[in-house]
Amino acid sequence: MTHAPELRRQLSRMEEARRQTQRQLDMVDRQITHRMTALIPGLLPRRTHYRRGKASDPGAFLERYRSQLAALTAGRQPELDALSRKLARQEQAIARFLDRHAEAADTSEQV
């Protein structure tokens, strides 16, 4: 039987690995956001004079923005999917570990 300090160390390592994966996922998200922020000036409509009273289409900017965001996200999708799957596996492993060793931790605390 594994002792409580060793169980806590194992759980701590598992949780740190999970936090690292979450940080990587957050970093990819921040990189996409940063890139989109840099692209916004290029997505804005050109400042032309209105002709015959017709204003530029306000939805055109959103359409261009969404298109660029989809393209950037699609380029990173394999990485995002892999990190998401890894994170889900780590969370499941932590939950199984806690379920499996909850009784051992309870009995060691009572002693």
Backbone as CSV, one residue per row, in Angstrom:
resi,resn,N_x,N_y,N_z,CA_x,CA_y,CA_z,C_x,C_y,C_z
1,MET,0.835,-1.183,0.000,0.000,0.000,0.000,0.884,1.252,0.000
2,THR,0.511,2.220,-0.770,1.271,3.455,-0.885,0.884,4.384,0.263
3,HIS,1.872,5.059,0.816,1.626,5.959,1.937,1.027,7.274,1.464
4,ALA,0.369,7.967,2.395,-0.316,9.221,2.083,0.622,10.284,1.496
5,PRO,1.844,10.467,2.038,2.724,11.487,1.425,3.033,11.178,-0.041
6,GLU,3.231,9.896,-0.354,3.510,9.522,-1.746,2.277,9.776,-2.620
7,LEU,1.100,9.485,-2.099,-0.138,9.741,-2.849,-0.302,11.228,-3.124
8,ARG,0.012,12.040,-2.118,-0.093,13.496,-2.312,0.904,13.979,-3.369
9,ARG,2.101,13.407,-3.380,3.100,13.785,-4.392,2.624,13.390,-5.793
10,GLN,2.080,12.194,-5.911,1.571,11.751,-7.210,0.448,12.664,-7.693
11,LEU,-0.482,12.975,-6.785,-1.589,13.861,-7.140,-1.069,15.247,-7.514
12,SER,-0.093,15.726,-6.777,0.487,17.044,-7.068,1.120,17.066,-8.455
13,ARG,1.846,15.994,-8.816,2.454,15.926,-10.148,1.388,15.893,-11.235
14,MET,0.335,15.135,-11.014,-0.745,15.050,-11.995,-1.423,16.409,-12.175
15,GLU,-1.674,17.091,-11.055,-2.318,18.401,-11.132,-1.418,19.426,-11.809
16,GLU,-0.109,19.354,-11.568,0.818,20.285,-12.220,0.863,20.032,-13.727
17,ALA,0.834,18.782,-14.137,0.810,18.463,-15.566,-0.466,19.001,-16.203
18,ARG,-1.586,18.882,-15.494,-2.860,19.409,-15.988,-2.798,20.935,-16.117
19,ARG,-2.218,21.606,-15.116,-2.097,23.072,-15.180,-1.212,23.491,-16.349
20,GLN,-0.143,22.744,-16.600,0.750,23.055,-17.713,0.011,22.925,-19.046
21,THR,-0.773,21.881,-19.196,-1.541,21.699,-20.429,-2.547,22.833,-20.586
22,GLN,-3.203,23.231,-19.499,-4.160,24.338,-19.556,-3.450,25.628,-19.945
23,ARG,-2.234,25.840,-19.422,-1.465,27.040,-19.791,-1.132,27.034,-21.279
24,GLN,-0.777,25.871,-21.820,-0.479,25.782,-23.253,-1.715,26.100,-24.085
25,LEU,-2.863,25.579,-23.666,-4.115,25.852,-24.370,-4.446,27.348,-24.305
26,ASP,-4.275,27.945,-23.138,-4.518,29.382,-22.986,-3.551,30.200,-23.835
27,MET,-2.301,29.747,-23.940,-1.307,30.469,-24.734,-1.695,30.477,-26.220
28,VAL,-2.158,29.346,-26.722,-2.590,29.286,-28.120,-3.761,30.248,-28.334
29,ASP,-4.689,30.262,-27.386,-5.838,31.167,-27.478,-5.381,32.628,-27.476
30,ARG,-4.431,32.961,-26.608,-3.910,34.340,-26.567,-3.190,34.692,-27.862
31,GLN,-2.466,33.738,-28.446,-1.776,33.999,-29.702,-2.767,34.297,-30.824
32,ILE,-3.865,33.553,-30.867,-4.894,33.804,-31.877,-5.510,35.183,-31.648
33,THR,-5.814,35.498,-30.398,-6.400,36.802,-30.070,-5.446,37.934,-30.435
34,HIS,-4.176,37.761,-30.119,-3.172,38.789,-30.442,-3.086,38.997,-31.955
35,ARG,-3.080,37.919,-32.700,-3.001,38.019,-34.166,-4.235,38.718,-34.721
36,MET,-5.409,38.398,-34.187,-6.639,39.048,-34.658,-6.623,40.534,-34.328
37,THR,-6.095,40.877,-33.169,-6.003,42.288,-32.797,-5.104,43.038,-33.778
38,ALA,-4.032,42.391,-34.200,-3.128,43.026,-35.163,-3.768,43.150,-36.545
39,LEU,-4.692,42.263,-36.878,-5.325,42.284,-38.195,-6.486,43.268,-38.303
40,ILE,-7.030,43.721,-37.197,-8.230,44.573,-37.224,-8.063,45.811,-38.097
41,PRO,-6.969,46.558,-38.012,-6.874,47.746,-38.883,-7.018,47.427,-40.370
42,GLY,-6.538,46.283,-40.791,-6.656,45.893,-42.194,-8.069,45.472,-42.573
43,LEU,-8.865,45.141,-41.580,-10.236,44.708,-41.853,-11.216,45.876,-41.933
44,LEU,-10.807,47.009,-41.381,-11.690,48.176,-41.392,-11.897,48.670,-42.825
45,PRO,-13.071,49.201,-43.114,-13.318,49.682,-44.479,-12.451,50.902,-44.793
46,ARG,-12.137,51.042,-46.047,-11.356,52.204,-46.483,-12.194,53.459,-46.278
47,ARG,-11.544,54.514,-45.932,-12.251,55.777,-45.685,-12.487,56.483,-47.015
48,THR,-13.549,56.115,-47.652,-13.905,56.766,-48.912,-15.129,57.642,-48.659
49,HIS,-15.343,58.564,-49.542,-16.512,59.425,-49.425,-17.733,58.649,-49.890
50,TYR,-18.830,58.930,-49.227,-20.067,58.265,-49.623,-20.480,58.753,-51.009
51,ARG,-20.870,57.833,-51.815,-21.339,58.190,-53.150,-22.820,57.947,-53.216
52,ARG,-23.523,58.944,-53.671,-24.975,58.879,-53.834,-25.684,58.493,-52.538
53,GLY,-25.121,58.925,-51.425,-25.775,58.718,-50.143,-25.706,57.296,-49.614
54,LYS,-24.908,56.438,-50.220,-24.835,55.046,-49.790,-23.670,54.873,-48.805
55,ALA,-23.981,54.448,-47.589,-22.960,54.211,-46.575,-22.397,52.793,-46.737
56,SER,-21.215,52.578,-46.160,-20.627,51.243,-46.233,-21.441,50.271,-45.375
57,ASP,-21.376,49.022,-45.743,-22.135,47.980,-45.049,-21.510,47.714,-43.682
58,PRO,-22.259,47.955,-42.578,-21.680,47.731,-41.247,-21.418,46.256,-40.964
59,GLY,-22.141,45.356,-41.606,-21.926,43.935,-41.378,-20.723,43.377,-42.107
60,ALA,-20.191,44.141,-43.056,-19.047,43.661,-43.830,-17.812,43.482,-42.949
61,PHE,-17.614,44.407,-41.992,-16.475,44.281,-41.090,-16.573,42.996,-40.277
62,LEU,-17.755,42.743,-39.707,-17.932,41.524,-38.914,-17.723,40.273,-39.756
63,GLU,-18.173,40.331,-40.974,-17.988,39.183,-41.866,-16.497,38.935,-42.125
64,ARG,-15.748,40.001,-42.404,-14.310,39.859,-42.623,-13.605,39.379,-41.348
65,TYR,-14.025,39.928,-40.214,-13.431,39.535,-38.929,-13.660,38.051,-38.665
66,ARG,-14.884,37.604,-38.807,-15.210,36.189,-38.566,-14.479,35.273,-39.535
67,SER,-14.349,35.715,-40.771,-13.639,34.926,-41.765,-12.166,34.764,-41.386
68,GLN,-11.522,35.846,-40.990,-10.120,35.790,-40.583,-9.936,34.957,-39.316
69,LEU,-10.855,35.122,-38.356,-10.776,34.351,-37.120,-10.924,32.859,-37.401
70,ALA,-11.846,32.516,-38.284,-12.028,31.100,-38.654,-10.777,30.555,-39.329
71,ALA,-10.154,31.354,-40.178,-8.939,30.906,-40.864,-7.792,30.703,-39.872
72,LEU,-7.615,31.644,-38.954,-6.550,31.507,-37.957,-6.798,30.305,-37.051
73,THR,-8.025,30.146,-36.613,-8.366,29.035,-35.734,-8.204,27.701,-36.461
74,ALA,-8.605,27.649,-37.719,-8.472,26.413,-38.492,-7.005,26.019,-38.633
75,GLY,-6.142,26.996,-38.750,-4.718,26.706,-38.863,-4.137,26.103,-37.596
76,ARG,-4.715,26.436,-36.467,-4.226,25.919,-35.175,-5.110,24.805,-34.626
77,GLN,-6.140,24.405,-35.386,-7.112,23.438,-34.883,-6.499,22.104,-34.464
78,PRO,-5.570,21.521,-35.225,-4.985,20.257,-34.759,-4.311,20.388,-33.393
79,GLU,-3.609,21.502,-33.192,-2.949,21.736,-31.908,-3.970,21.931,-30.794
80,LEU,-5.013,22.711,-31.078,-6.072,22.933,-30.092,-6.770,21.623,-29.730
81,ASP,-7.064,20.809,-30.735,-7.730,19.526,-30.488,-6.852,18.604,-29.648
82,ALA,-5.566,18.529,-29.986,-4.658,17.656,-29.241,-4.547,18.095,-27.783
83,LEU,-4.413,19.396,-27.550,-4.320,19.892,-26.175,-5.620,19.673,-25.416
84,SER,-6.745,19.848,-26.087,-8.042,19.628,-25.429,-8.220,18.167,-25.039
85,ARG,-7.832,17.260,-25.946,-7.923,15.826,-25.623,-6.995,15.467,-24.467
86,LYS,-5.789,16.009,-24.493,-4.820,15.736,-23.428,-5.351,16.237,-22.089
87,LEU,-5.932,17.435,-22.088,-6.489,18.011,-20.873,-7.630,17.144,-20.338
88,ALA,-8.500,16.677,-21.221,-9.610,15.824,-20.804,-9.091,14.517,-20.197
89,ARG,-8.061,13.913,-20.816,-7.483,12.677,-20.271,-6.870,12.928,-18.899
90,GLN,-6.191,14.050,-18.748,-5.572,14.362,-17.455,-6.633,14.567,-16.379
91,GLU,-7.716,15.250,-16.724,-8.788,15.466,-15.748,-9.434,14.140,-15.349
92,GLN,-9.629,13.249,-16.314,-10.183,11.932,-16.006,-9.231,11.141,-15.116
93,ALA,-7.935,11.202,-15.408,-6.953,10.477,-14.605,-6.934,10.993,-13.165
94,ILE,-7.029,12.305,-12.996,-7.055,12.890,-11.649,-8.317,12.444,-10.917
95,ALA,-9.452,12.463,-11.605,-10.706,12.038,-10.975,-10.636,10.564,-10.563
96,ARG,-10.099,9.702,-11.451,-9.964,8.280,-11.104,-9.006,8.099,-9.929
97,PHE,-7.911,8.847,-9.934,-6.944,8.767,-8.847,-7.610,9.139,-7.520
98,LEU,-8.374,10.231,-7.535,-9.047,10.662,-6.305,-10.074,9.636,-5.847
99,ASP,-10.824,9.065,-6.789,-11.804,8.040,-6.428,-11.117,6.819,-5.837
100,ARG,-10.036,6.399,-6.459,-9.333,5.188,-6.051,-8.662,5.345,-4.691
101,HIS,-8.126,6.542,-4.427,-7.322,6.726,-3.224,-8.005,7.578,-2.162
102,ALA,-9.264,7.876,-2.329,-9.974,8.691,-1.330,-10.059,7.957,0.009
103,GLU,-10.344,6.654,-0.053,-10.444,5.886,1.194,-9.106,5.821,1.916
104,ALA,-8.014,5.648,1.172,-6.689,5.575,1.784,-6.342,6.899,2.466
105,ALA,-6.713,8.000,1.845,-6.419,9.307,2.426,-7.258,9.529,3.692
106,ASP,-8.517,9.084,3.660,-9.379,9.241,4.834,-8.881,8.438,6.016
107,THR,-8.475,7.211,5.783,-8.019,6.372,6.881,-6.691,6.866,7.442
108,SER,-5.797,7.386,6.593,-4.515,7.870,7.083,-4.680,9.150,7.899
109,GLU,-5.672,9.969,7.569,-5.910,11.197,8.317,-6.507,10.896,9.695
110,GLN,-7.249,9.793,9.799,-7.876,9.440,11.069,-6.855,8.881,12.038
111,VAL,-5.763,8.332,11.555,-4.758,7.702,12.431,-3.919,8.721,13.124
